[in-house]
Amino acid sequence: MTAYVKHFSQYAVLEYDKSFADVSPSFWAHVVQQMAAKHIVTGVSDTLFNPEGNVTRAEFAAMIHER
């Protein structure tokens, strides 16, 4: 990553990778792992997403909102 700034400050580049045990890379909805890494969606626990579960209106709105 490259950034050009005109003042002295401290910066950090962070990476947050989130994966769920019940969402395999070949599953059609594996994109939820990328959305979880961006804190758009959360799973039902730290390790499970429940991809076949119901989605509330608020969860759906968060998923379609541009970030």
Backbone bond lengths (Angstrom), bond angles and torsions (degrees), N, CA, C in turn:
res aa  C-N    CA-C-N  psi(-1)  N-CA   C-N-CA  omega(-1)  CA-C   N-CA-C  phi
1 M - - - 1.434 - - 1.519 107.99 -
2 T 1.297 115.31 138.04 1.458 121.42 178.25 1.512 108.85 -125.81
3 A 1.322 115.58 136.17 1.458 120.69 177.74 1.517 108.56 -138.94
4 Y 1.291 117.17 135.48 1.450 122.40 176.70 1.522 108.18 -108.13
5 V 1.320 115.98 118.87 1.463 121.23 -178.17 1.517 108.86 -125.48
6 K 1.326 116.41 159.68 1.463 121.56 -178.25 1.525 112.04 -107.51
7 H 1.341 117.32 12.44 1.464 120.24 179.38 1.519 108.85 -145.40
8 F 1.317 115.66 161.25 1.455 120.89 -179.46 1.521 109.85 -90.74
9 S 1.305 116.22 123.89 1.460 123.37 177.21 1.519 107.97 -152.17
10 Q 1.305 116.61 172.26 1.450 120.92 175.13 1.518 108.97 -102.33
11 Y 1.324 116.74 135.98 1.451 122.64 -179.05 1.518 109.09 -131.44
12 A 1.305 115.54 157.54 1.463 121.16 176.52 1.522 108.82 -142.20
13 V 1.302 115.92 144.66 1.466 122.20 174.31 1.520 106.26 -109.64
14 L 1.313 116.32 122.12 1.454 121.95 -177.01 1.516 110.53 -117.63
15 E 1.308 115.66 149.97 1.456 121.49 174.77 1.520 108.14 -127.04
16 Y 1.323 116.40 131.32 1.457 121.80 178.19 1.518 107.61 -122.86
17 D 1.300 116.57 115.23 1.459 121.64 -178.46 1.521 108.48 -110.84
18 K 1.309 116.78 123.43 1.460 121.70 -177.98 1.518 109.05 -117.61
19 S 1.317 116.62 134.51 1.458 120.22 175.58 1.524 108.77 -137.24
20 F 1.317 114.70 154.41 1.457 121.64 179.91 1.519 108.78 -121.60
21 A 1.313 117.00 141.19 1.465 122.11 -178.05 1.530 111.88 -66.69
22 D 1.331 117.74 -27.96 1.464 120.27 -176.36 1.538 113.52 -97.56
23 V 1.332 117.99 11.59 1.467 122.04 176.27 1.523 107.72 -124.92
24 S 1.330 116.84 105.74 1.458 120.71 -179.02 1.536 109.77 -84.75
25 P 1.324 117.80 157.46 1.468 120.80 178.31 1.528 113.40 -60.63
26 S 1.323 118.22 -23.88 1.465 120.36 179.57 1.528 112.67 -88.09
27 F 1.332 117.55 -6.84 1.464 121.44 178.98 1.523 109.34 -69.71
28 W 1.326 118.17 141.22 1.455 122.12 -174.76 1.525 112.39 -61.08
29 A 1.322 117.94 -26.56 1.463 121.07 -177.00 1.525 112.56 -103.91
30 H 1.341 116.96 28.53 1.463 119.33 -178.97 1.528 112.61 -63.74
31 V 1.327 117.58 -12.99 1.458 121.69 178.19 1.533 111.64 -62.45
32 V 1.335 118.01 -17.68 1.469 120.00 178.34 1.521 110.89 -62.17
33 Q 1.320 118.14 -25.54 1.460 120.27 177.59 1.528 110.45 -68.12
34 Q 1.322 117.37 -38.53 1.462 120.97 175.61 1.526 110.43 -67.48
35 M 1.331 116.31 -38.63 1.458 120.09 178.73 1.526 111.01 -68.49
36 A 1.303 117.89 -35.44 1.461 121.40 177.18 1.524 110.53 -68.51
37 A 1.318 117.44 -36.52 1.462 120.64 177.64 1.521 111.36 -64.82
38 K 1.336 117.12 -27.07 1.463 121.92 177.44 1.526 111.82 -92.21
39 H 1.322 116.91 5.44 1.471 124.07 179.66 1.527 112.48 62.42
40 I 1.324 117.03 31.36 1.466 121.82 176.10 1.518 109.46 -85.32
41 V 1.320 117.43 -42.90 1.462 122.69 177.30 1.519 108.95 -124.58
42 T 1.314 115.53 160.12 1.458 121.34 175.17 1.519 107.83 -128.53
43 G 1.277 116.35 159.47 1.455 120.42 177.56 1.517 110.55 -88.99
44 V 1.324 115.21 -175.96 1.461 120.06 177.39 1.525 111.05 -80.45
45 S 1.349 115.80 -15.71 1.462 122.02 173.72 1.524 107.05 -154.16
46 D 1.311 117.29 -174.64 1.462 120.28 179.44 1.519 112.75 -67.41
47 T 1.339 117.56 -25.86 1.462 120.39 -175.52 1.530 114.28 -116.71
48 L 1.329 118.69 -8.52 1.470 121.83 -177.58 1.527 110.91 -122.82
49 F 1.335 115.82 142.23 1.461 121.53 177.38 1.522 113.01 -106.25
50 N 1.322 118.57 -33.36 1.457 124.95 -174.01 1.532 110.43 64.22
51 P 1.336 117.58 67.05 1.463 121.10 -175.47 1.519 114.26 -65.70
52 E 1.309 118.49 -18.35 1.465 120.77 178.75 1.530 112.17 -94.65
53 G 1.323 117.55 4.56 1.459 121.60 -177.26 1.525 112.75 -79.54
54 N 1.311 115.74 171.33 1.463 122.13 177.96 1.519 110.63 -76.03
55 V 1.336 115.97 153.16 1.452 122.90 179.01 1.524 108.42 -117.19
56 T 1.323 116.91 131.78 1.466 120.26 177.74 1.529 109.45 -79.46
57 R 1.321 116.81 168.01 1.461 121.03 177.84 1.529 111.06 -61.88
58 A 1.318 116.12 -40.90 1.465 120.27 179.84 1.528 111.33 -64.88
59 E 1.324 117.39 -40.77 1.468 120.51 177.81 1.529 110.59 -64.78
60 F 1.338 116.52 -42.29 1.456 120.58 179.14 1.529 110.86 -63.57
61 A 1.325 117.12 -42.18 1.464 120.63 178.55 1.525 110.79 -62.07
62 A 1.314 117.30 -39.64 1.468 120.79 178.10 1.524 111.03 -65.30
63 M 1.338 117.82 -35.82 1.453 121.43 -178.71 1.527 112.71 -70.33
64 I 1.334 117.77 -34.41 1.468 119.34 -176.92 1.516 112.82 -92.56
65 H 1.322 117.50 -9.06 1.454 121.34 179.27 1.519 109.44 -72.08
66 E 1.333 117.34 133.95 1.464 120.64 -179.80 1.502 110.52 -73.64
67 R 1.325 115.29 138.36 1.464 121.14 174.79 1.483 108.53 -126.99
